[in-house]
Structure formats: C-alpha cells, structure tokens
Amino acid sequence: MVLDVLPPGPRLPVAVQTAAWIFRPWDFMERCAARYGDTFTLRLAGERPWVMVSHPDVVKEVFTGPRELLHAGQANRILRPFVGANSVLLLDGDAHMEQRRLLMPPFRGSHLTSYTDTMTAVAQSAIAGWPRGEPIRLHPLMQSLTLEIILRVVFGLNEGARLDHLRAELVRTLAASAGVAGQMLLVLGPRKVRAALIRKLFRNVDRLLYAEIDERRRCGDLEERSDVLSVLLRTRHEDGRPMSNVEIRDELMTLLLAGHDTTATALAWMVERLVRHPDDQARLVEEIRAGDHQFRDAVIKETLRLRPVLSLVARRLKAPLEIGGVELPAGVNVVPSIYLTHRRPDLYPNPEQFRPQRFLEHNPGANTWIPFGGGVRRCLGAAFAEHEMRIVLGTLFGSCTVAPISQRAEPMKRRGITHVPRRGATVTLH
C-alpha cells in the first residue's frame, strides 16, 4: 500500500491531524519536523498523503524536477470554483507554460515601472484617510488599499460608477467567502456543493467582469493602455488567437485572489514587526527620507521569511519519482514547506529573530527563501507584489509615525490558506 512506503509521520488519526492542520498548522509542522526531521508524511481528510519537505536541496528537486511528473494544478484544485478552469494556477505541462507566457509581460520591465504613479497615488489617498491618534486594525485597511490597486492597475478602472459597483460587489463577495462559514466550506465542504455555492457567490462579480471585458475590447484607446486587462486583450496565443473572455476572466480572478489579500497580509505583518523594533523602524524612516530602498527591501524579505503569508506549495506526483533519496509513489503530494525552510537555523541563524540586516549582509541561497514558490511555478506577480509593498511602506512610514498599542507580538491566526495577525496588526498613527 502507498501508506506503507512513505516517509514516517505522525500516527494520529486522520481527523486529529486534520484538526491540527486547520487550527494550528505552524505548530503542527514544527512538532513533526522536530520528531521526524526534514521529510515526513501527513494524512489529512479528503487529501492524498502529503510528503512535506524542508531541506533546500530537496526543495530544489521538487522545483526543478520533471514538470510532466510534478503537477501543481491538481494540488491547487480546491481553488477552481474561485479562479476557473483556465487559471494558470490550475494548468500543468504545456498548457501551463503557454498561459504563463501570455501573462508574463505585464509583470516585468517597463510595464511594472509604469504602474508606479498609480500605486503611489492610491497609497497616498488611502493612508491620508486613515484615523490618527486612535487604535486601528491595519490589516483590513491594507486589504482595501491593495484591492484598490488591483482595480486600478490590473483591471484598469478609473473613478466612476463602474469602479464603485465592481468594488462594492468584490468587497461583499470576498467578505462572504472569508467568513467562518465560507472558510469551513473551503476546507471541508463536499466538492460539488462547494463549487456550486462559490459560483453563485461570484455570479454578480462575473457579470460585471464580463461586461468590462466586452467594453474594453471595443474601446478606442486599447493600444495605448498599460493596465493588465488591456495588455491581455492585446495578447495572442502562439497560433494567433486572442485570449477568450473566459480565459481573461479566469486570469483576472487569479490575479485578484493571489495578489490582493496576500499582499495586504504581508504589509500588515511588516508593520506589525517594524513597530516592535524601533531601531529598524528609525532606520527605515531615515532611508525613506534619503530616497533609498535597500533597507526597505530587506524588511520585505525578512518579513516574508519570518511571516510567510502561505506556509507551503504542493506538487502531485503523476508517476513514481525519487525525491530526497526516497522513492515516492504516484498520487502523493510532495509539499515544500515555506514555513519550515525559512526557520532552519543552518540557513538563518537565530531564525525566530526579526533581523532585516541579514539580507543586507548576504543574499539568500537558491531555494532557501521561497515565499513565492519556485521553479516554473514561481508566482508571476512576485515582482509586482514587492514593488507594491515598497511603495506602500514608503508612503506609510514617510508620512506617519506608527506605534504599537502593545509591545507583545501579535500571534498568527489562520484565515483560509493564509496566516494573518490575530489582532489585525493594531497600531496608532500620528
């Protein structure tokens, strides 16, 4: 049997392992790593066995192994009702590489630079409206800010009724899917029921998105526009076909869900960490005033190391494959743990300490800093997200004095597949 040939792991009943994973995944991973080492097997309800790995050499094997045998699309299937069948997150093999090629141009080079003014304007407007002199939960405010950047930069919407309508529908829909009932459905609900309810939940958003896509196809300035939607409408498959409305809808939802809450959560953690390290905050403010960003980039990297928004990535084995010296059977999920890799003392001395300077002293080795995954599946929007984080941090700490309401660090709380500050990164601004 498959279970007999897998690396050792906890012998707890599946229900107990599932509960541990849902409520305290980071603690569960740490206990397993302490007992079983760099590679161990987890068994969760409704899932094929997970073989979790954290040694960078083995992580590299997973990221650079034969893509025809290591599929991420099937491992991400839980996202299909949200992002649709055409999402780059759900495709494998040649279909994935083709879709990745279509999506790559808006997220690099001159396209990325062209978004700076819009990102800066959105950040300045949002932060100027945040309350001063009273405790505020920064995480939901960051969510509103990053959603606005998605609507302006990715969807290319300007002020007006259309932007207001789509924003309102997205806020309502995302809030419903992120509630307790929505989260339990995402994790435990029967697949067909889950898919039907999510499609119903997103029905109004889809209607607005398709209307915007149709309207944009007919606009007279499509060739001059730099927003992601317009770039995708000009993109062609290798055979010359334009992307279909359904393809574009699916990729817009992918970019929204992959780049909105994750970036907001990362920014909330950056502030939560900085305000409890006044020397680092002072150094950041000094650098911002000098017009530099090296230390800001180190803060971003160190926060994503210590508080990665996602704790893992996964690949489904389509055929037997040796990984880390172990012959693994087809059908299992090989799961590089971002959380455990980032906390290895042989890679990061005193790994629990927040110390941005470590990224100024030396660059991380390959497959040792993996908040965006790796290999051909590395997050397409990584550079976009880091650019956005750099702008928002610069705007916030360049215009406000930020203070914690307590010196106690905020613990992590699971919210869907992300790890967020339990108290919402509560601070005061002056």
C-alpha positions in Angstrom: 0.0 0.0 0.0 1.0 3.6 -0.6 0.9 4.4 3.1 3.5 1.7 3.9 6.2 3.1 1.6 6.0 6.8 2.5 8.4 8.5 4.9 7.3 8.3 8.6 5.0 10.9 10.1 2.5 11.3 13.0 0.4 8.2 13.7 -2.5 10.3 14.9 -5.9 9.6 13.4 -6.7 11.5 10.2 -9.3 13.5 11.9 -6.9 14.7 14.6 -4.2 15.5 12.0 -6.8 17.5 10.0 -7.9 19.5 13.1 -4.3 20.2 14.0 -3.6 21.4 10.4 -6.7 23.6 10.3 -6.3 25.3 13.6 -2.5 25.4 14.3 -0.6 24.4 11.1 2.7 26.1 12.1 2.8 24.4 15.5 1.9 21.1 13.8 4.7 21.4 11.2 7.2 22.3 13.9 6.4 19.4 16.1 6.5 17.0 13.1 9.9 18.4 12.0 11.3 18.1 15.5 10.3 14.5 15.7 10.7 13.2 12.1 13.3 15.5 10.5 13.3 17.3 7.1 10.9 14.9 5.4 7.7 13.5 6.9 4.2 12.4 5.8 0.9 14.0 6.8 -2.5 12.4 6.3 -5.5 14.9 6.1 -9.1 14.3 5.4 -10.1 14.4 1.7 -6.4 14.7 0.6 -3.9 12.3 -0.9 -0.9 11.8 1.5 1.3 14.9 1.9 5.1 14.3 1.9 6.4 17.5 3.4 10.0 18.6 2.8 12.1 21.5 4.0 15.8 20.9 3.2 16.8 23.3 0.4 18.4 20.5 -1.7 15.2 18.6 -1.7 13.1 21.7 -2.3 15.2 22.3 -5.3 14.5 18.7 -6.6 10.8 19.5 -6.3 11.0 22.9 -8.0 13.3 21.7 -10.8 12.1 18.2 -11.3 10.3 17.0 -14.5 7.2 19.1 -14.9 5.4 16.3 -16.6 5.6 14.3 -13.4 5.2 17.1 -10.8 1.8 18.7 -11.3 0.7 21.8 -9.3 -2.7 22.2 -11.0 -4.2 19.1 -9.4 -2.8 20.1 -6.0 -4.5 23.5 -6.4 -7.8 22.1 -7.5 -9.5 23.5 -4.3 -9.2 26.9 -6.0 -11.1 26.0 -9.2 -14.5 27.3 -8.2 -12.9 30.7 -7.5 -10.5 31.1 -10.3 -12.0 28.9 -13.1 -10.5 26.1 -15.2 -8.3 28.4 -17.3 -6.3 29.8 -14.4 -2.6 29.5 -14.6 -2.7 28.1 -11.1 -4.7 25.0 -12.3 -2.9 24.2 -15.5 0.1 21.8 -16.0 2.5 20.9 -18.7 2.4 22.8 -22.0 -0.9 24.4 -21.2 0.6 26.0 -18.1 3.7 27.2 -19.9 1.6 28.7 -22.7 -0.7 30.6 -20.2 2.3 31.7 -18.2 3.9 33.1 -21.4 0.7 35.1 -22.1 0.6 36.5 -18.5 4.3 37.4 -18.1 4.7 40.7 -20.0 2.5 42.9 -17.8 4.5 42.0 -14.7 8.1 42.9 -15.7 10.2 45.6 -17.2 8.7 48.9 -18.4 5.1 47.6 -17.7 6.0 47.3 -14.0 7.6 50.7 -13.9 4.5 52.2 -15.5 2.4 51.3 -12.5 4.4 53.3 -10.0 2.4 56.6 -10.2 -1.0 54.8 -9.9 0.2 52.7 -7.0 1.7 55.8 -5.2 -1.5 57.8 -5.7 -3.7 55.1 -4.4 -1.5 54.6 -1.3 -1.3 58.3 -0.6 -5.0 58.8 -0.8 -5.8 55.7 1.3 -3.3 56.4 4.0 -4.3 60.1 4.3 -7.8 59.0 5.2 -6.8 56.6 8.0 -7.6 57.7 11.5 -4.9 59.4 13.6 -4.3 59.1 17.3 -6.5 56.1 18.0 -6.0 52.3 17.7 -6.7 51.0 14.2 -6.6 47.5 12.8 -4.2 47.8 9.8 -4.9 44.5 8.1 -8.5 45.4 6.8 -7.2 48.9 5.8 -4.4 47.3 3.8 -6.9 44.9 2.2 -8.9 47.9 1.0 -5.7 49.6 -0.3 -4.5 46.6 -2.2 -7.9 45.9 -3.7 -7.9 49.5 -5.0 -4.5 48.9 -6.6 -5.8 45.8 -8.3 -8.9 47.6 -9.6 -6.8 50.5 -11.0 -3.6 48.7 -12.2 -4.9 45.2 -13.1 -8.5 45.9 -14.2 -7.6 49.4 -15.4 -10.7 51.1 -13.9 -10.9 54.8 -13.3 -13.1 56.8 -10.9 -16.8 56.4 -11.7 -19.9 54.2 -11.3 -18.3 51.2 -12.9 -15.4 51.2 -10.4 -17.7 51.8 -7.5 -20.1 49.0 -8.5 -17.3 46.4 -9.0 -15.5 47.4 -5.8 -18.7 47.0 -3.8 -19.5 43.6 -5.3 -16.0 42.4 -4.7 -15.9 43.6 -1.1 -19.2 41.9 -0.4 -18.2 38.6 -2.1 -14.8 38.4 -0.6 -16.1 39.1 2.9 -18.7 36.4 2.5 -16.1 33.8 1.2 -13.7 34.8 4.0 -16.2 34.4 6.9 -16.3 31.4 9.2 -18.9 29.5 7.1 -17.0 30.3 3.9 -13.8 29.1 5.4 -15.3 25.8 6.7 -16.8 25.3 3.3 -13.5 25.8 1.5 -11.7 23.4 3.8 -14.3 20.7 4.5 -17.2 21.1 2.2 -18.1 18.5 -0.4 -16.5 19.4 -3.7 -19.7 19.7 -5.9 -21.6 21.6 -3.2 -18.6 23.9 -2.6 -18.3 24.6 -6.3 -22.0 25.4 -6.8 -22.1 27.8 -3.9 -19.0 29.6 -4.8 -20.2 30.1 -8.4 -23.4 31.5 -7.0 -21.5 33.8 -4.7 -19.4 35.2 -7.5 -22.2 35.5 -10.0 -22.6 39.3 -9.8 -18.8 39.8 -9.9 -18.6 37.6 -13.0 -21.4 39.6 -14.7 -19.5 42.9 -14.1 -16.2 41.4 -15.2 -17.6 40.1 -18.5 -19.2 43.4 -19.2 -15.9 45.3 -18.5 -14.0 42.9 -20.8 -16.6 43.4 -23.6 -16.5 47.2 -23.2 -12.7 47.2 -23.1 -12.5 45.2 -26.4 -14.5 47.9 -28.1 -12.6 50.9 -26.6 -10.7 53.2 -29.0 -7.5 53.5 -26.9 -6.8 49.9 -26.2 -3.4 50.0 -27.8 -2.3 52.9 -25.6 -3.4 51.5 -22.3 -0.9 49.8 -19.9 -3.3 48.1 -17.4 -3.1 44.4 -17.2 -6.5 43.7 -18.6 -5.8 45.8 -21.7 -2.4 44.1 -22.2 -4.1 40.7 -22.0 -6.7 41.7 -24.6 -3.8 42.5 -27.0 -2.0 39.2 -26.3 -2.1 36.4 -28.7 -1.7 32.6 -28.4 1.1 31.0 -30.5 -1.4 30.2 -33.2 -2.6 33.9 -33.4 -5.8 33.5 -31.4 -6.7 36.2 -28.9 -7.4 35.2 -25.3 -11.1 34.4 -24.9 -13.3 36.3 -22.5 -13.5 33.2 -20.2 -9.7 32.9 -20.2 -9.3 36.6 -19.3 -12.0 36.4 -16.6 -10.2 33.4 -15.0 -6.8 35.1 -15.0 -8.3 38.4 -13.6 -9.8 36.4 -10.7 -6.5 34.6 -10.3 -4.6 37.9 -10.1 -7.2 39.3 -7.7 -7.2 36.4 -5.3 -3.5 35.7 -5.5 -2.4 39.3 -5.3 -4.9 41.2 -3.1 -5.2 39.6 0.3 -1.7 38.1 0.2 -0.1 41.5 -0.3 -2.3 43.1 2.3 -1.4 40.4 4.8 2.3 40.7 4.1 2.1 44.5 4.5 0.2 44.1 7.8 2.9 41.8 9.1 5.7 44.2 8.0 4.2 47.0 10.1 3.5 44.6 13.0 7.2 43.6 13.0 8.6 47.1 12.5 6.7 48.8 15.3 8.1 46.3 17.8 11.7 47.0 16.6 12.1 50.8 16.9 15.7 50.8 15.7 14.7 49.1 12.5 11.8 51.5 12.1 14.0 54.5 12.6 16.5 53.2 10.0 13.7 52.7 7.6 12.3 56.2 8.1 15.8 57.7 7.6 16.3 55.7 4.4 12.9 56.8 3.0 13.7 60.4 3.6 17.0 59.9 1.8 15.2 58.4 -1.2 16.7 54.9 -0.9 15.1 51.5 -0.6 17.8 48.9 0.2 16.8 48.5 3.8 13.1 48.6 2.8 13.7 45.7 0.5 15.5 43.8 3.4 12.4 44.5 5.6 10.2 43.0 2.9 12.4 39.9 2.6 12.8 39.4 6.3 9.1 39.7 7.0 8.2 37.2 4.2 10.8 34.9 5.7 9.5 35.1 9.2 5.8 35.5 8.5 5.2 33.9 5.0 1.6 34.5 4.0 1.4 30.9 2.7 3.0 28.1 4.6 3.6 25.7 1.7 3.4 24.9 -2.0 2.4 21.5 -3.4 3.1 19.2 -6.4 1.1 16.0 -7.3 3.2 13.1 -8.5 1.9 11.7 -11.7 4.4 8.7 -11.7 6.8 7.3 -9.2 9.8 9.6 -8.6 12.8 9.6 -6.3 12.9 12.8 -4.2 15.4 13.4 -1.4 16.7 9.8 -1.8 13.2 8.3 -1.3 11.3 6.6 -4.0 7.8 8.1 -3.8 4.8 6.5 -5.5 2.4 8.2 -7.9 -0.5 10.0 -6.5 1.1 11.6 -3.4 1.5 15.3 -2.9 5.1 16.5 -2.4 4.9 19.6 -0.3 7.8 22.0 0.2 7.2 23.8 3.5 7.9 27.5 3.1 7.4 28.0 6.9 9.9 25.3 7.9 12.5 26.1 5.3 12.5 29.7 6.4 13.1 28.7 10.0 16.1 26.5 9.5 18.9 27.6 11.9 21.5 26.3 9.4 20.2 28.8 6.9 19.1 31.6 9.1 20.9 31.9 12.5 18.5 32.7 15.3 15.6 32.2 12.9 12.9 33.4 15.2 14.5 36.9 15.4 13.3 39.7 13.1 16.6 41.0 11.7 16.3 42.6 8.3 20.1 43.2 8.3 20.7 39.6 7.4 19.5 40.3 3.9 22.0 43.2 3.6 24.8 41.0 4.8 24.3 38.2 2.2 21.8 37.1 -0.3 19.8 34.0 0.4 20.9 30.9 -1.4 18.7 29.3 -4.0 15.7 27.5 -2.6 16.2 29.0 0.9 13.9 32.0 0.5 10.7 30.8 -1.2 7.7 32.9 -0.2 6.7 33.0 -3.9 7.4 29.3 -4.6 10.0 28.4 -7.1 10.8 26.8 -10.5 8.4 27.2 -13.4 5.6 27.7 -10.9 7.1 30.7 -9.1 4.5 33.4 -8.6 4.2 35.5 -11.7 3.3 38.5 -9.7 6.2 38.4 -7.3 8.0 41.5 -8.7 4.6 43.3 -8.9 3.9 42.5 -5.2 7.4 43.5 -4.0 7.1 46.8 -6.0 3.7 47.5 -4.4 5.0 46.7 -0.9 7.9 49.0 -1.4 5.6 51.9 -2.4 3.1 51.3 0.4 5.8 51.0 3.1 7.5 54.2 1.8 4.2 56.1 1.8 3.1 55.0 5.3 6.4 55.4 7.2 7.3 58.5 5.1 4.1 60.3 6.2 3.2 58.9 9.6 4.7 57.9 12.9 3.5 54.4 13.6 3.3 53.0 17.1 2.1 49.7 18.6 -0.6 49.6 21.2 1.2 46.8 23.0 4.8 45.5 22.9 3.6 41.9 22.8 3.9 40.4 19.3 0.7 39.5 17.6 0.3 35.8 17.2 -0.6 34.2 13.9 -4.1 33.2 13.0 -5.2 31.0 10.1 -7.6 32.7 7.7 -8.3 30.4 4.8 -5.0 29.4 3.4 -3.2 32.4 4.8 -1.7 33.3 8.1 -2.7 36.7 9.4 -2.0 38.8 12.5 -4.5 37.7 15.2 -5.3 41.3 16.3 -5.3 42.7 12.7 -1.9 44.5 13.2 -3.4 47.1 15.6 -1.4 50.3 15.7 -1.8 54.0 16.2 -0.8 56.6 13.6 0.3 60.2 14.3 
